[in-house]
Structures are given as C-alpha cells and as structure tokens.
C-alpha cells in the first residue's frame, strides 16, 4: 500500500511525498506513527499529534487531514493531508 502526503496552503499543494508500506490493508498497520513520521521527515515537517480521529478517518475513508493545531510547533501551511492508495 502507498501512503501519500501533501502539504496545502491556500488550496494549493506546496509539497508532497509518497512512501510505500508492506501492509496491504490499512487495518493491519500496527503503528500509523511510523509511516506518517517518515512522510513528515521527508517533507521537513515536525510530527503531528496523531489522534484516534485521524486513525479512524484513515481506516474508514483512506484519508485524513492534520490542521496547524495538530502540530506542537508553528507551521506555515493550512493542512497536511494523508491519503492511502
């Protein structure tokens, strides 16, 4: 399965990156912090706080979004979107 992250500001994509993970189904991923952390590292972002809501959205809709309030550090974008495909 591939996990795609894109950073959006003013409804425009300003950065994106994709990683591939070994699991074929989202429910089999033991720790979502690992692929999300790798994506954030590649995009030079701090790691967001991953809430149960984010995991539930990934499992149910194959998509979630992190807002600036989900980060401990100040960020200069509107949202970080994570999508599974």
N, C-alpha and C positions, 0 to 999 in steps of 0.2 A: 504494500500500500504506500502511496505517496502522500506526504503532508506538505501543503503549500501555505506559505505565509506571505501576506502582502501588507505593507505599511501604507496607510491612506491619509492624505491631508487635503482638505477642500475637495473631497470626492475624486481625487486623482491618486493613482498609485505612484508612490515615490521610491519604493524599494520592494523587492520580492525575492524569495528564495524557496527552493523545494528540497526536501530530504526524503529519502526512501527508508521505510522501516520494514523489518522482516515479517511482522504480523500481517495477515491478510484481512482480518476483521477488527474493527475498532474496539469491540468488547474484549478482545484478547490482549490489548495493550496493558501491561501491568502498571506502568507509570507514565502518564502523559507529560510529566515534568521533563523527562529526558528529551523527547523529540522537540518539544516547544523550547526548551533551553538551548538545544543545538541550533534551531532556527534563529533564536534571538542572538546567539553568539555570532552567527554568520551575518546577521543584519546589523551588528554592533549596537544592540539594544540591551537594556537591563531586562532581567527576567520578570515577567508579571506574576502577580499573586493569582494562582490558579484555584478558582472556587468550584464548588460542586456544580454550580450553574454552567460553567464552561465545559466541564466533563459531560454533563447531561446533554448540552447542545451538540457536542461532538458525536456522542453516541446516537442521538435521535435524529439530528439533521445534517451530520457530517460537516458542520460549520459552526464556528463561534467567533466572537469578537471581544477584544480587550480594549477598554477605554483608558484614557490617561489616568483615571483614578485607580486602575488596577495595578499601577506601577508604583514602586516605592520612590523612585527618582522622577524628577520632572522630565517629561518627554515633549517633543515638538511635532507631534502628529495627532490626528483625530482618533484613529483606531488602528489596531493590529488585528487583521482578520486571519484566521486559521481555517483551512478547508482540507478535507480528506478526499482523495480520489485514487 
